[in-house]
Amino acid sequence: MPHRVANFFRSSSQSLENQVSILAKKKAASTARRRDSPSRDGRESRTREQVFSYASSLDDDTDDSHAPPYTPRLTMGESRSSSFSSDSQKDRDNTHHHRISFPAMHFGRTGKESHATAQASLDWKLESPPIVMYGDAETSTGALVSGQLFLNVKEAGLEIESFNATLNIHITQKKPFVHHCHECTNQYTELKTWNFLPQPLAMTKGEHSFPFSVLLDGHLPSTMDGPLVSIAYEIKAEAIPRSNDTCLTPVRLEKVLEVKRSLATSETPHHSVRVFPPTNIKASAHFPHVIHPIGSSTLFLRLDGIAKHNVKVNTMEYWKLKKLTWRLEETVKTLAPACGRHTPKPVESADQQDDEQKKGVVRTDTRAIGEKTLFSGWKSNYLSPTDSMVEVELEYNLAKHAKSACDTKSRDGTEVTHQLMVEMVVSQEWAPVNKPALVTHTGVGRILRMHFATVLTQRAGIGISWDNEAPPIYQDVPPSPPAYSQATFLDGDNIIPETMESLDGVVSDGAHNRPIDTGIASSEGS
């Protein structure tokens, strides 16, 4: 058995170089056998001369690399002994220039290399604040996006035929209606198109800026990447040079915008009460209705009615909390639409179910984005019939690497919701009132489970909606200053109140000064 193991390791240790050397030795042996054959001496010498001549031409030829190599031929007057005298030198040369080819093993650069130099480049810069939609889809006014596209021309006189940019919503179905179908997997919705150059234009050398802006409607979904669907806002710009030279390729730029949504939060925590029959346990929970991806939230939980005094046998029966588990669950619901080729044919009995099947297939997925189990850490009082309670202050948050999506509901059928699940395991025990240390387990247990609806959203920060930053419109202008009183009289073209006296002033009228009534009045006693 040991010799088999040694043979196995010895055979597996042969490297590629060992195999190449063995192959070269076999090649040399076969060459020697062919050289010893008298019928093939002349042919072998001519073959060696051709190989040596071709290898020398490969090394020395620099300009005419594609020309056929020069092949010398032996004349009839040359003796066979001269060919045998140079066999050793020719063998060394052949061994030096001989290369062994291994299929499917390619090293170095590939043959396809681009020699064309880019004539221009594209870049961009966003000037607007982070794209955040404030409020839900029904009340949000959307978000403003503004920035600049920079076309950097490297050579003067470059003529640009067209320069366009497009903003699309790209929805990727990870469980499409039909697998391996590009149309069923990807859906594009065009939001905005910019045409920066209506006609061809010769550009000077340097950087040229093109501003762009768009208002995203409030009902649009936010950016997400979930297990069923992903939503991305893609902006694509393309500048096409105008030239007969085929080396000039279009200059393209592709970027992705991150769109977020921030829902309004309430400072008052949500209060929920649960009762678990047939027991008398009542759970009271105070928790925030809105949570955020970064940071933790706190839930205050109190259990009452966990103990009961049995007067007949003078014992206390109570439910003891053994384990507590909290879990944040995310539910994603989406409609995977069918493309034109895979749309089912209509059925004669058209009902609502057939209409939904024609639109697509509903996909639903529920997963945990945060979870923790506790076996201690709460305050309890079991042996008091009047003040028996369990109090828990629970901190919960999202997992560190959880790819969560904020709550959303779009018109295309995509909906994301969250909930907080709290599960408690209680066990029934009893003990005499006079001897509370003598605890007896009854073997009866219960699982108490509660679900609390939770909204996951981004923090609003110090930003406000774009319509609150805009100047006031005509309807929002406050009333004008108060008008003059009705007790006025006319003095020429001036309206002077009755309670004010007129003042005379002198103004320059060409070369002469004349007194006029300026209509400026002062109040009495000033």
C-alpha positions as CSV (number, residue, x, y, z in Angstrom):
1,M,0.0,0.0,0.0
2,P,2.8,2.6,0.7
3,H,4.3,2.1,-2.7
4,R,1.0,2.8,-4.4
5,V,0.7,6.1,-2.5
6,A,4.3,7.0,-3.5
7,N,3.6,6.1,-7.1
8,F,0.5,8.3,-7.0
9,F,2.4,11.4,-5.7
10,R,5.3,10.7,-8.1
11,S,3.0,10.5,-11.1
12,S,1.0,13.6,-10.1
13,S,4.2,15.7,-9.6
14,Q,5.1,15.7,-13.3
15,S,4.8,19.2,-14.5
16,L,4.3,20.6,-18.0
17,E,8.0,21.0,-18.4
18,N,8.6,17.3,-17.8
19,Q,6.0,16.4,-20.4
20,V,7.6,18.7,-22.9
21,S,11.1,17.3,-22.3
22,I,9.8,13.7,-22.7
23,L,8.1,14.7,-26.0
24,A,11.3,16.4,-27.2
25,K,13.4,13.2,-26.4
26,K,10.9,11.1,-28.4
27,K,11.2,13.6,-31.2
28,A,15.0,13.4,-31.2
29,A,14.9,9.5,-31.1
30,S,12.6,9.3,-34.1
31,T,14.9,11.8,-35.9
32,A,17.9,9.7,-35.2
33,R,16.2,6.6,-36.5
34,R,15.2,8.3,-39.7
35,R,18.8,9.6,-40.1
36,D,20.2,6.1,-39.9
37,S,18.0,5.0,-42.7
38,P,20.1,5.3,-46.0
39,S,17.0,5.7,-48.2
40,R,16.1,9.0,-46.5
41,D,19.5,10.7,-46.0
42,G,19.1,13.1,-48.9
43,R,15.5,13.9,-48.1
44,E,16.3,14.5,-44.4
45,S,19.2,16.8,-45.2
46,R,17.1,18.9,-47.5
47,T,14.4,19.1,-44.8
48,R,16.9,20.3,-42.2
49,E,18.2,22.9,-44.6
50,Q,14.6,24.1,-45.2
51,V,13.8,24.3,-41.5
52,F,17.1,26.1,-40.7
53,S,16.5,28.5,-43.6
54,Y,13.0,29.3,-42.5
55,A,14.0,29.8,-38.9
56,S,16.8,32.2,-39.9
57,S,14.4,34.2,-42.1
58,L,12.0,34.6,-39.2
59,D,14.8,36.0,-37.0
60,D,16.4,38.3,-39.5
61,D,13.4,39.5,-41.5
62,T,12.0,42.7,-40.3
63,D,10.4,44.5,-43.2
64,D,9.2,41.7,-45.5
65,S,7.6,39.6,-42.9
66,H,4.9,38.4,-45.2
67,A,7.2,37.4,-48.1
68,P,7.9,33.6,-48.6
69,P,11.1,32.4,-47.0
70,Y,14.2,31.7,-49.1
71,T,14.8,28.0,-49.3
72,P,18.3,26.8,-50.6
73,R,18.5,23.6,-52.5
74,L,21.4,21.2,-52.7
75,T,23.1,20.8,-56.1
76,M,23.9,17.5,-57.6
77,G,27.6,18.0,-57.1
78,E,27.4,18.2,-53.3
79,S,28.5,15.1,-51.5
80,R,26.3,13.3,-49.0
81,S,29.2,13.4,-46.5
82,S,29.0,17.1,-46.2
83,S,25.4,17.0,-45.3
84,F,26.2,14.5,-42.5
85,S,29.1,16.6,-41.2
86,S,26.7,19.5,-40.4
87,D,24.0,17.4,-38.8
88,S,24.9,18.2,-35.2
89,Q,24.9,22.0,-35.8
90,K,21.6,21.8,-37.7
91,D,20.0,19.7,-35.0
92,R,21.0,22.3,-32.4
93,D,19.5,25.0,-34.6
94,N,16.3,23.0,-35.2
95,T,16.0,22.3,-31.5
96,H,16.4,26.0,-30.7
97,H,13.8,27.2,-33.2
98,H,11.3,24.4,-32.8
99,R,8.1,25.3,-30.9
100,I,5.5,22.9,-29.6
101,S,1.9,24.1,-29.9
102,F,-0.7,23.2,-27.3
103,P,-4.3,23.8,-28.3
104,A,-6.6,25.9,-26.1
105,M,-3.5,27.5,-24.5
106,H,-3.0,31.1,-25.6
107,F,-0.7,33.6,-23.8
108,G,-0.2,37.3,-24.3
109,R,-2.4,39.8,-26.1
110,T,-5.1,38.9,-28.6
111,G,-5.0,39.9,-32.2
112,K,-8.0,42.3,-31.9
113,E,-6.6,45.6,-30.7
114,S,-8.1,49.0,-31.3
115,H,-5.7,51.4,-33.0
116,A,-8.2,54.2,-33.3
117,T,-7.9,57.1,-30.9
118,A,-11.0,58.6,-29.4
119,Q,-11.7,62.1,-30.8
120,A,-13.9,63.1,-27.9
121,S,-15.1,62.1,-24.5
122,L,-18.2,62.6,-22.4
123,D,-18.6,63.3,-18.7
124,W,-21.3,64.7,-16.5
125,K,-22.0,66.5,-13.2
126,L,-25.1,66.6,-11.1
127,E,-25.9,70.0,-9.7
128,S,-29.1,69.1,-7.9
129,P,-29.3,67.8,-4.3
130,P,-29.8,64.1,-3.6
131,I,-32.9,62.9,-5.5
132,V,-35.5,62.3,-2.8
133,M,-39.3,62.2,-3.2
134,Y,-41.0,63.5,0.0
135,G,-44.4,61.9,0.8
136,D,-46.2,58.9,-0.6
137,A,-47.1,58.3,-4.2
138,E,-50.4,60.1,-3.9
139,T,-49.2,63.3,-2.3
140,S,-45.6,63.7,-3.4
141,T,-44.8,66.4,-5.9
142,G,-41.7,64.6,-7.2
143,A,-38.1,65.6,-7.4
144,L,-36.0,67.9,-9.6
145,V,-32.9,66.6,-11.3
146,S,-30.5,69.0,-13.0
147,G,-26.9,68.8,-14.2
148,Q,-24.5,69.3,-17.0
149,L,-23.1,67.0,-19.7
150,F,-19.5,67.9,-20.8
151,L,-18.3,67.0,-24.3
152,N,-14.5,67.2,-24.4
153,V,-13.3,67.6,-28.0
154,K,-9.6,66.6,-28.4
155,E,-9.1,67.8,-32.0
156,A,-10.3,71.1,-33.4
157,G,-12.8,71.1,-36.2
158,L,-14.5,67.9,-35.2
159,E,-18.0,68.0,-36.6
160,I,-20.7,66.4,-34.4
161,E,-23.7,65.2,-36.3
162,S,-26.0,64.7,-33.3
163,F,-25.9,64.8,-29.5
164,N,-28.8,63.2,-27.6
165,A,-29.5,62.0,-24.1
166,T,-32.3,59.8,-22.8
167,L,-33.6,59.1,-19.3
168,N,-35.3,55.7,-18.9
169,I,-36.7,53.5,-16.1
170,H,-35.2,50.0,-16.4
171,I,-37.3,47.3,-14.7
172,T,-35.6,43.9,-14.5
173,Q,-37.8,40.9,-13.7
174,K,-35.6,38.3,-11.9
175,K,-38.5,35.7,-12.3
176,P,-39.9,36.7,-15.6
177,F,-43.0,35.4,-17.4
178,V,-40.9,33.3,-19.7
179,H,-37.3,32.5,-18.7
180,H,-34.5,33.3,-21.2
181,C,-36.7,35.9,-22.9
182,H,-35.1,39.4,-23.1
183,E,-38.4,41.2,-23.6
184,C,-40.1,39.5,-20.7
185,T,-37.1,40.2,-18.4
186,N,-36.4,43.8,-19.3
187,Q,-39.0,46.6,-19.5
188,Y,-38.0,50.2,-20.4
189,T,-40.0,53.3,-19.9
190,E,-38.8,56.6,-21.4
191,L,-39.2,59.6,-19.2
192,K,-37.3,62.4,-20.9
193,T,-35.3,62.9,-24.1
194,W,-32.8,65.8,-24.8
195,N,-31.7,66.9,-28.2
196,F,-28.7,69.2,-27.6
197,L,-27.7,69.7,-31.3
198,P,-30.6,70.1,-33.7
199,Q,-28.2,70.2,-36.6
200,P,-24.5,69.2,-37.2
201,L,-22.0,71.5,-35.7
202,A,-18.2,71.8,-36.0
203,M,-16.8,71.9,-32.4
204,T,-13.7,73.7,-31.3
205,K,-11.1,72.0,-29.2
206,G,-11.9,72.1,-25.5
207,E,-14.8,71.3,-23.1
208,H,-18.4,72.1,-24.0
209,S,-21.2,72.0,-21.5
210,F,-24.8,71.1,-22.1
211,P,-27.2,71.6,-19.2
212,F,-30.2,69.3,-18.7
213,S,-33.0,69.1,-16.2
214,V,-36.1,67.0,-15.6
215,L,-38.9,66.8,-13.0
216,L,-39.6,63.2,-11.8
217,D,-43.3,62.7,-11.0
218,G,-44.2,61.7,-7.5
219,H,-45.9,58.5,-8.4
220,L,-42.7,57.0,-9.9
221,P,-41.1,54.2,-7.8
222,S,-37.8,54.6,-6.0
223,T,-34.6,52.7,-6.9
224,M,-34.6,49.1,-5.5
225,D,-32.9,45.8,-6.0
226,G,-34.9,43.0,-4.6
227,P,-35.2,39.2,-5.0
228,L,-37.9,39.5,-7.6
229,V,-37.4,42.8,-9.4
230,S,-34.9,45.6,-9.7
231,I,-35.7,49.2,-10.7
232,A,-33.0,51.6,-12.0
233,Y,-33.0,55.1,-13.5
234,E,-30.6,55.1,-16.4
235,I,-29.4,58.1,-18.3
236,K,-27.6,57.5,-21.6
237,A,-25.9,60.2,-23.8
238,E,-24.5,59.6,-27.3
239,A,-22.6,62.0,-29.5
240,I,-22.1,60.9,-33.1
241,P,-19.2,62.4,-35.1
242,R,-19.8,63.3,-38.7
243,S,-17.0,61.9,-40.8
244,N,-16.3,59.5,-43.6
245,D,-13.6,57.9,-41.6
246,T,-14.9,54.6,-40.2
247,C,-12.5,54.9,-37.2
248,L,-14.6,57.6,-35.6
249,T,-17.0,55.7,-33.4
250,P,-19.9,57.3,-31.4
251,V,-19.0,58.6,-28.0
252,R,-21.4,57.2,-25.3
253,L,-22.0,57.8,-21.6
254,E,-24.2,55.6,-19.4
255,K,-24.9,56.6,-15.8
256,V,-27.4,55.4,-13.1
257,L,-29.4,57.8,-10.9
258,E,-30.4,56.8,-7.3
259,V,-33.9,57.9,-6.5
260,K,-35.1,57.6,-2.9
261,R,-38.4,58.2,-1.1
262,S,-38.9,59.6,2.3
263,L,-42.2,59.2,4.1
264,A,-43.5,61.4,6.9
265,T,-42.8,60.2,10.4
266,S,-44.7,60.7,13.6
267,E,-43.0,61.5,16.9
268,T,-45.8,59.7,18.8
269,P,-45.1,56.0,19.1
270,H,-47.7,53.5,17.9
271,H,-49.6,51.7,20.7
272,S,-50.9,48.1,20.1
273,V,-52.7,45.7,22.5
274,R,-52.9,41.9,22.0
275,V,-54.9,39.3,24.0
276,F,-54.0,35.6,23.8
277,P,-57.0,33.4,24.7
278,P,-57.6,31.0,26.3
279,T,-55.0,32.5,28.7
280,N,-55.4,35.8,30.4
281,I,-52.1,37.2,29.0
282,K,-52.4,40.7,27.6
283,A,-49.5,42.2,25.7
284,S,-49.1,46.0,25.4
285,A,-46.5,47.3,22.9
286,H,-45.3,50.8,22.1
287,F,-43.2,51.1,19.0
288,P,-42.4,53.6,16.2
289,H,-44.5,53.0,13.1
290,V,-41.7,54.2,10.7
291,I,-38.1,52.9,10.8
292,H,-35.0,53.6,8.7
293,P,-32.4,51.4,7.1
294,I,-29.6,52.9,9.2
295,G,-30.0,53.0,13.0
296,S,-32.1,51.0,15.5
297,S,-35.6,51.4,16.9
298,T,-37.0,50.5,20.3
299,L,-40.1,48.5,21.2
300,F,-41.5,48.6,24.7
301,L,-43.4,45.4,25.5
302,R,-45.3,44.6,28.7
303,L,-47.1,41.3,29.5
304,D,-49.9,41.4,32.1
305,G,-52.2,38.7,33.5
306,I,-49.5,36.1,33.5
307,A,-50.2,34.8,37.1
308,K,-53.3,33.5,38.9
309,H,-53.8,32.7,42.6
310,N,-55.4,29.3,43.2
311,V,-57.2,29.9,46.6
312,K,-58.2,26.2,47.1
313,V,-54.7,24.9,47.3
314,N,-53.0,28.2,48.1
315,T,-50.6,28.1,45.0
316,M,-49.6,30.5,42.3
317,E,-49.9,29.5,38.7
318,Y,-48.0,31.6,36.2
319,W,-46.6,31.7,32.7
320,K,-42.9,32.2,32.6
321,L,-41.2,33.7,29.6
322,K,-38.5,31.4,28.3
323,K,-37.5,32.8,24.9
324,L,-38.2,35.9,22.8
325,T,-37.5,36.3,19.1
326,W,-38.0,39.3,16.9
327,R,-37.8,39.3,13.1
328,L,-38.2,42.0,10.5
329,E,-39.9,40.6,7.4
330,E,-40.0,42.1,3.9
331,T,-42.7,41.1,1.4
332,V,-42.2,42.0,-2.3
333,K,-45.1,41.6,-4.7
334,T,-44.7,42.3,-8.4
335,L,-46.4,41.5,-11.7
336,A,-44.2,39.9,-14.3
337,P,-45.7,41.0,-17.6
338,A,-45.6,39.0,-20.8
339,C,-44.1,40.3,-24.0
340,G,-45.9,40.4,-27.3
341,R,-44.7,37.0,-28.3
342,H,-45.6,35.2,-25.1
343,T,-49.0,36.9,-24.3
344,P,-51.6,34.1,-23.8
345,K,-54.4,33.9,-26.2
346,P,-57.7,35.3,-25.0
347,V,-60.3,32.7,-23.7
348,E,-63.9,32.9,-24.7
349,S,-65.1,33.1,-21.1
350,A,-63.3,36.4,-20.4
351,D,-63.3,37.2,-16.7
352,Q,-61.1,39.1,-14.3
353,Q,-58.8,36.1,-13.8
354,D,-58.2,35.8,-17.5
355,D,-57.4,39.5,-17.8
356,E,-54.8,39.3,-15.0
357,Q,-53.3,36.2,-16.7
358,K,-53.1,38.2,-19.9
359,K,-51.2,41.0,-18.2
360,G,-48.7,38.7,-16.5
361,V,-48.0,36.5,-13.5
362,V,-48.0,37.7,-9.9
363,R,-44.8,36.9,-8.0
364,T,-44.5,37.1,-4.2
365,D,-41.5,36.7,-2.0
366,T,-41.1,37.1,1.8
367,R,-37.7,37.1,3.5
368,A,-36.1,38.2,6.8
369,I,-33.9,41.3,6.8
370,G,-33.2,41.3,10.5
371,E,-33.6,38.7,13.3
372,K,-32.5,38.0,16.8
373,T,-33.3,35.6,19.7
374,L,-33.1,36.5,23.4
375,F,-33.2,34.2,26.4
376,S,-32.8,36.9,29.0
377,G,-32.7,40.6,29.5
378,W,-36.3,41.4,30.7
379,K,-37.7,42.3,34.1
380,S,-40.3,40.0,35.6
381,N,-42.5,39.5,38.6
382,Y,-44.4,36.2,38.6
383,L,-45.4,35.5,42.3
384,S,-47.5,38.6,42.8
385,P,-51.2,38.1,42.0
386,T,-51.8,41.8,41.5
387,D,-48.5,43.1,40.1
388,S,-47.4,40.1,38.0
389,M,-45.8,41.4,34.8
390,V,-43.0,41.1,32.3
391,E,-41.4,44.2,30.8
392,V,-39.1,44.1,27.8
393,E,-37.2,47.0,26.1
394,L,-36.3,45.6,22.7
395,E,-34.0,47.1,20.2
396,Y,-34.3,45.9,16.6
397,N,-32.7,47.0,13.4
398,L,-31.8,45.7,9.9
399,A,-29.1,43.1,9.4
400,K,-25.7,44.5,8.4
401,H,-25.6,43.1,4.8
402,A,-29.3,43.0,4.2
403,K,-30.3,44.3,0.7
404,S,-33.6,45.8,1.8
405,A,-36.0,48.0,-0.2
406,C,-38.0,50.8,1.2
407,D,-41.8,50.7,1.2
408,T,-43.2,51.5,-2.2
409,K,-46.3,50.9,-4.3
410,S,-46.1,51.7,-8.0
411,R,-48.6,51.7,-10.9
412,D,-46.9,48.7,-12.6
413,G,-47.9,46.4,-9.7
414,T,-44.7,46.4,-7.7
415,E,-45.4,46.7,-3.9
416,V,-43.0,46.4,-1.0
417,T,-44.2,46.1,2.6
418,H,-42.6,45.3,6.0
419,Q,-43.7,44.0,9.3
420,L,-42.2,43.3,12.7
421,M,-42.8,39.9,14.1
422,V,-42.4,39.2,17.8
423,E,-42.6,35.6,19.0
424,M,-42.5,34.5,22.7
425,V,-42.4,31.0,24.2
426,V,-44.0,30.8,27.6
427,S,-44.1,27.8,30.0
428,Q,-46.7,27.1,32.7
429,E,-45.3,26.7,36.3
430,W,-46.8,26.7,39.8
431,A,-45.4,27.1,43.3
432,P,-46.8,27.3,46.8
433,V,-47.5,30.8,48.0
434,N,-45.5,30.2,51.3
435,K,-42.6,28.5,49.4
436,P,-42.1,30.2,46.1
437,A,-38.8,28.5,45.5
438,L,-40.5,25.1,45.1
439,V,-41.3,25.5,41.4
440,T,-43.0,22.7,39.6
441,H,-43.3,22.6,35.8
442,T,-46.6,21.5,34.4
443,G,-45.3,20.7,30.9
444,V,-47.7,23.0,29.2
445,G,-46.3,25.7,26.9
446,R,-47.6,28.3,24.5
447,I,-46.2,30.3,21.6
448,L,-47.4,33.9,21.6
449,R,-46.9,35.6,18.2
450,M,-47.5,39.2,17.3
451,H,-47.2,41.1,14.0
452,F,-46.8,44.9,13.8
453,A,-47.1,46.7,10.5
454,T,-43.9,48.8,9.9
455,V,-42.9,51.3,7.3
456,L,-39.3,51.3,6.1
457,T,-38.2,54.6,4.5
458,Q,-35.2,56.8,4.0
459,R,-34.4,59.7,6.4
460,A,-35.6,63.1,5.3
461,G,-32.6,64.9,6.7
462,I,-32.5,68.6,6.3
463,G,-33.9,68.5,2.7
464,I,-37.3,69.7,1.7
465,S,-39.5,69.2,-1.3
466,W,-38.6,71.2,-4.4
467,D,-42.0,73.1,-4.4
468,N,-41.2,74.5,-1.0
469,E,-37.9,75.9,-2.3
470,A,-39.5,77.7,-5.3
471,P,-40.5,81.4,-5.1
472,P,-44.2,82.1,-4.4
473,I,-46.5,82.1,-7.4
474,Y,-49.1,84.7,-8.2
475,Q,-51.9,83.2,-6.1
476,D,-49.6,83.0,-3.0
477,V,-48.7,86.7,-3.1
478,P,-50.2,88.4,0.1
479,P,-52.7,91.3,-0.3
480,S,-51.4,94.7,-1.5
481,P,-50.9,97.7,0.9
482,P,-54.0,99.4,2.1
483,A,-55.6,102.0,-0.2
484,Y,-56.1,105.7,0.5
485,S,-59.2,106.9,2.5
486,Q,-62.2,108.0,0.6
487,A,-62.0,111.6,2.1
488,T,-59.6,113.0,-0.6
489,F,-59.7,115.8,-3.0
490,L,-58.1,116.4,-6.3
491,D,-55.4,119.1,-6.8
492,G,-54.7,119.1,-10.5
493,D,-53.5,115.6,-11.3
494,N,-52.6,114.7,-7.7
495,I,-54.7,113.0,-5.1
496,I,-54.2,114.5,-1.7
497,P,-55.8,113.3,1.5
498,E,-58.0,115.7,3.3
499,T,-56.0,115.4,6.6
500,M,-52.6,116.1,5.0
501,E,-51.1,119.4,3.9
502,S,-49.2,119.8,0.7
503,L,-45.5,120.7,0.4
504,D,-44.0,122.9,-2.2
505,G,-40.8,121.9,-3.8
506,V,-38.5,123.4,-6.5
507,V,-37.3,121.2,-9.3
508,S,-35.1,122.1,-12.3
509,D,-36.9,122.5,-15.6
510,G,-34.2,123.2,-18.1
511,A,-32.7,126.6,-17.4
512,H,-35.5,127.8,-15.2
513,N,-36.6,126.8,-11.8
514,R,-40.3,126.7,-11.1
515,P,-42.2,125.7,-8.0
516,I,-44.5,122.7,-8.3
517,D,-46.6,120.8,-5.9
518,T,-44.9,117.4,-5.5
519,G,-47.8,115.8,-3.7
520,I,-45.6,114.8,-0.7
521,A,-47.6,115.1,2.5
522,S,-46.6,114.9,6.1
523,S,-48.7,114.0,9.1
524,E,-49.6,116.6,11.7
525,G,-47.3,117.1,14.5
526,S,-44.3,115.7,12.7
